[in-house]
Amino acid sequence: MLFLTERDVRLALEGRPAYKEAVELIEEVLRQQAAGTTHHLKRYTMEHPRYPGHLWHNIRILPGMVPGMGAAAVRVYSGYRGTNRSEVICLFDWSDMAMVAIISDYFLHAIRTASPYGVAVKYLSRPDSRQIGIIGSGRYARGQVQAACAVRGIQRIKAYSRDPENVRKFCEEMEEALGIEVLPAASGREAVRGADIMITSTTGNTVVFEGDWLEPGVLFMSVAPGEFDERTVLRSRVFLSGSDQVLGDSPPRKPFPALLASGKFRREDVAAEFCDVVAGKKPGRLSGEEIILYESPGMGVLDAAVGKWVHRAALEKGLGTELPFGEEEK
């Protein structure tokens, strides 16, 4: 069994168009999901008894199987807010369910989280989209803009977060990585004003986006629970990946529980499971003027596919450490 460290993962993907490859990979996973050939369970969260309902201080487990890619995986991680990167993918070979790798999943997870949103940009944004407005400046925000730029001819990004220094670093790094104009904004409202694609990518549980900010034709995408208000949902045509997870997550993904409880939003108000749009079973954007909201939670099928992808890349470069795992004693 192979153990891949953070350094191994980075080296495995070095020199590759990682976001382009990952978006294409996840697009194929979504097609297989629409065909009914993948298998996943909702994320299971075991809460810390001293911090019930909290985003942190818990253990989370996320399994999934993608037979068409020969992979199954369980992502195991904790809600630990610190420098200890408590996130791994346990990768299994589909043919016999042998564990073939344990993969450190900090750097890789930013790519995996962003990739479904890159697919959403391809299918749900206007083809002539040229500007992104983003609230957030961390690793997930970096992933989001790179995934979006992998599928659209984006020319300009405006970014805002509470820490001006973080925004400055984000703008410098993304401008260098993408070769386009990346500018700081003075506020969240300023960041998304005039954007074709609006993104929130924060630590979650705090509303940073208001429904009144939505503009005709925009694609709005949220990464973390609780980033937007009820009006954002009510003004939008809503597409979800893993709607059972989004609408029934633990801890809950606000504002959906309150909207469901009040009857203002119903499960049947979801326009489509996004995989059905990718597979051509359901329509995506119907006009250039409609407002679309897209949200994707963690799904184990995505981790299985991305784990298989980086495992193969690591083997090609001879990376990783073989572990004497599960051997019988002599």
C-alpha positions in Angstrom: 0.0 0.0 0.0 1.3 3.5 -0.9 1.3 6.4 1.4 1.3 9.8 -0.3 2.4 12.8 1.7 1.5 16.4 0.9 4.8 16.8 -0.9 4.1 13.6 -2.9 0.8 14.9 -4.0 2.2 18.3 -5.1 5.0 16.6 -7.0 2.7 14.1 -8.6 0.6 17.0 -10.1 3.5 19.3 -10.8 3.8 20.3 -14.5 0.3 19.1 -15.3 -2.8 21.3 -16.0 -4.2 20.0 -12.8 -7.5 22.0 -12.7 -8.3 21.3 -16.4 -7.7 17.6 -15.8 -9.7 17.5 -12.5 -12.7 19.4 -14.0 -12.8 16.9 -16.9 -12.5 14.0 -14.4 -15.4 15.2 -12.3 -17.5 15.9 -15.3 -17.1 12.2 -16.2 -18.0 11.2 -12.6 -21.1 13.3 -12.8 -22.1 11.6 -16.1 -21.7 8.2 -14.4 -23.7 9.4 -11.4 -26.5 10.4 -13.7 -26.4 6.9 -15.2 -26.8 5.4 -11.8 -23.5 3.5 -11.8 -21.9 5.3 -8.9 -22.6 4.8 -5.2 -22.2 7.2 -2.3 -23.6 7.8 1.2 -24.2 11.2 2.8 -21.4 12.5 5.0 -21.6 11.1 8.5 -20.5 13.6 11.2 -19.8 12.4 14.7 -20.1 15.4 16.9 -17.9 16.2 19.9 -20.1 16.0 23.0 -18.8 19.4 24.2 -19.5 21.1 20.9 -22.8 19.8 19.4 -23.8 21.2 16.0 -20.4 22.9 15.6 -18.5 23.1 12.3 -15.4 22.2 14.2 -14.5 19.6 16.9 -15.9 16.6 15.1 -15.0 13.6 13.0 -16.4 13.2 9.5 -16.6 10.2 7.2 -17.5 10.3 3.5 -17.5 7.0 1.4 -18.1 6.6 -2.4 -17.6 4.1 -5.2 -17.0 4.8 -8.9 -16.9 1.3 -10.6 -16.4 2.8 -14.0 -13.1 4.3 -12.9 -12.1 1.2 -10.9 -12.1 3.1 -7.6 -13.7 3.4 -4.2 -12.7 5.7 -1.4 -13.4 6.9 2.1 -12.5 10.4 3.0 -11.8 10.7 6.8 -11.2 14.0 8.3 -11.8 16.0 11.4 -13.3 19.5 12.0 -9.9 20.6 13.4 -9.2 24.3 13.0 -5.4 24.4 13.3 -2.2 23.6 11.5 -2.5 19.8 11.9 -3.8 18.7 8.5 -6.2 16.0 9.7 -7.5 14.9 6.3 -6.8 11.7 4.3 -8.3 9.7 1.5 -8.3 5.9 1.9 -8.3 4.6 -1.7 -9.5 1.1 -2.6 -9.2 -0.9 -5.8 -12.7 -1.6 -7.1 -11.9 -5.1 -8.3 -11.1 -6.6 -4.9 -11.5 -3.7 -2.5 -7.8 -3.9 -1.4 -6.6 -0.6 0.1 -4.0 0.7 -2.3 -3.2 4.1 -0.9 -3.6 6.5 1.9 -3.4 10.0 0.5 -2.8 13.2 2.5 -5.8 15.4 1.4 -5.1 19.0 2.2 -3.7 20.4 -1.1 -5.7 17.9 -3.1 -8.9 18.7 -1.4 -8.9 22.2 -2.7 -8.7 20.9 -6.2 -11.5 18.3 -5.5 -13.7 20.9 -3.9 -13.3 23.3 -6.8 -13.7 20.9 -9.7 -17.5 20.4 -9.5 -17.8 24.2 -9.6 -15.7 24.3 -12.7 -18.1 21.9 -14.3 -21.0 24.1 -13.2 -19.3 27.1 -14.8 -19.2 25.2 -18.0 -22.8 24.2 -18.0 -24.6 26.9 -16.0 -22.8 30.2 -16.7 -23.3 32.3 -19.8 -20.7 31.3 -22.5 -19.6 34.9 -22.7 -18.8 35.2 -19.0 -15.6 37.2 -18.5 -15.6 38.5 -14.9 -15.6 36.7 -11.6 -16.4 38.3 -8.2 -15.3 36.3 -5.2 -15.6 36.7 -1.5 -12.9 34.7 0.2 -9.1 34.4 -0.3 -8.1 31.1 1.1 -7.1 27.8 -0.6 -10.7 27.0 -1.6 -11.1 30.5 -3.2 -7.8 29.9 -5.1 -9.2 26.6 -6.3 -12.5 28.1 -7.4 -11.1 30.7 -9.7 -8.6 28.3 -11.2 -11.4 25.8 -11.9 -13.6 28.5 -13.5 -10.8 29.8 -15.6 -10.1 26.2 -16.9 -13.5 26.3 -18.8 -14.2 30.0 -19.5 -12.3 32.8 -21.0 -12.2 34.8 -17.8 -10.4 38.2 -18.2 -10.9 39.8 -14.8 -11.3 38.7 -11.1 -12.2 41.0 -8.2 -11.7 39.6 -4.7 -12.6 40.5 -1.2 -12.0 39.1 2.3 -11.8 40.6 5.8 -8.0 40.5 5.8 -6.5 43.0 3.3 -3.1 41.2 3.4 -4.7 37.9 2.5 -6.5 39.6 -0.4 -3.2 41.1 -1.6 -1.5 37.7 -1.6 -4.5 36.1 -3.3 -4.4 38.7 -6.1 -0.7 38.4 -6.6 -0.7 34.6 -6.7 -3.7 34.2 -8.9 -2.6 36.9 -11.3 0.7 35.1 -11.8 -1.0 31.7 -12.0 -3.8 32.7 -14.5 -2.2 35.5 -16.4 -5.2 37.8 -16.1 -6.2 40.9 -14.1 -6.9 40.1 -10.4 -7.9 43.1 -8.3 -8.7 43.6 -4.6 -12.2 45.0 -3.8 -13.1 47.2 -0.8 -16.1 45.1 0.1 -18.0 42.0 -0.7 -20.6 44.0 -2.6 -17.9 45.7 -4.6 -16.3 42.4 -5.5 -19.4 40.9 -7.0 -20.8 44.1 -8.7 -20.9 43.5 -12.4 -19.6 40.0 -12.2 -20.9 37.2 -14.5 -19.9 34.6 -12.0 -20.3 35.3 -8.2 -18.6 33.0 -5.7 -18.5 32.8 -1.9 -15.7 30.7 -0.5 -15.3 31.5 3.2 -15.1 29.5 6.4 -18.9 29.4 6.5 -21.7 29.9 8.9 -21.7 33.7 8.4 -23.8 35.4 5.8 -21.4 37.3 3.5 -23.7 37.5 0.4 -27.1 39.1 0.1 -29.8 38.2 -2.5 -30.2 41.8 -3.5 -26.7 41.7 -4.9 -27.8 39.2 -7.6 -27.8 40.6 -11.1 -29.7 39.3 -14.2 -27.8 36.4 -15.9 -25.4 35.7 -13.1 -24.2 32.3 -11.9 -23.9 32.4 -8.1 -21.9 29.6 -6.4 -21.4 28.9 -2.7 -18.8 26.6 -1.2 -19.4 26.7 2.6 -22.7 26.4 4.5 -24.4 29.6 5.7 -22.7 32.1 3.3 -25.8 33.5 1.7 -29.3 34.6 2.8 -32.7 33.2 2.1 -33.4 35.8 -0.6 -30.5 34.5 -2.6 -32.2 31.1 -2.9 -35.7 32.6 -3.6 -34.4 34.8 -6.4 -32.5 31.9 -8.1 -33.1 28.8 -10.1 -31.4 26.3 -7.9 -29.2 23.4 -9.0 -27.5 21.1 -6.5 -25.1 18.2 -6.6 -26.1 15.7 -4.0 -29.3 17.5 -3.0 -29.9 14.9 -0.2 -26.7 16.1 1.3 -27.3 19.8 0.8 -30.8 19.8 2.1 -30.2 17.3 5.0 -26.6 17.9 6.0 -25.2 17.7 9.5 -24.3 20.3 10.6 -27.1 21.9 8.5 -26.3 23.9 5.4 -28.0 27.2 6.1 -30.3 28.7 4.9 -32.0 25.6 3.4 -33.3 24.1 6.7 -35.2 27.3 7.6 -36.6 27.7 4.1 -37.8 24.1 4.0 -39.4 24.4 7.5 -41.2 27.6 6.5 -42.4 26.2 3.2 -40.8 29.0 1.2 -38.6 26.4 -0.6 -39.5 22.8 -1.2 -37.3 19.9 -2.4 -39.2 19.9 -5.7 -38.1 23.5 -6.2 -34.6 22.2 -7.0 -34.4 22.6 -10.8 -32.3 19.5 -11.3 -29.7 17.3 -9.8 -26.7 18.8 -11.5 -25.4 15.4 -12.8 -28.6 15.2 -14.9 -27.7 18.5 -16.6 -24.2 17.2 -17.4 -25.7 14.0 -18.8 -28.2 16.0 -20.9 -31.2 14.6 -19.1 -32.3 17.9 -17.7 -31.9 21.5 -19.1 -29.4 23.8 -17.5 -29.6 27.6 -18.2 -32.7 28.5 -20.0 -31.9 32.1 -20.9 -29.2 34.7 -20.6 -31.1 36.7 -18.0 -32.0 34.0 -15.5 -30.2 33.9 -12.1 -28.8 30.5 -11.2 -27.5 29.2 -7.8 -25.3 26.2 -7.6 -24.0 24.4 -4.6 -22.0 21.2 -4.3 -21.3 19.4 -0.9 -18.7 16.8 -0.3 -19.5 13.5 -2.1 -17.4 10.4 -1.8 -17.6 9.6 -5.5 -15.5 12.8 -6.1 -12.9 11.7 -3.6 -12.7 8.2 -5.2 -12.1 9.7 -8.6 -9.6 12.3 -7.6 -7.8 9.8 -5.3 -7.4 7.4 -8.2 -6.2 10.2 -10.5 -3.4 11.4 -8.1 -2.5 7.8 -7.2 -1.9 7.0 -10.9 0.1 10.2 -11.3 2.3 9.4 -8.3 3.0 5.9 -9.6 4.1 7.3 -12.9 6.7 9.4 -11.1 7.7 6.8 -8.6 6.5 8.8 -5.6 5.2 7.7 -2.3 6.2 5.3 0.5 5.3 1.7 0.5 3.8 0.6 3.8 3.8 -2.9 5.1 0.0 -2.8 5.7 -2.1 -5.7 6.6 0.6 -8.3 6.2 0.3 -11.5 8.2 2.9 -12.2 10.8 5.2 -15.0 10.1 
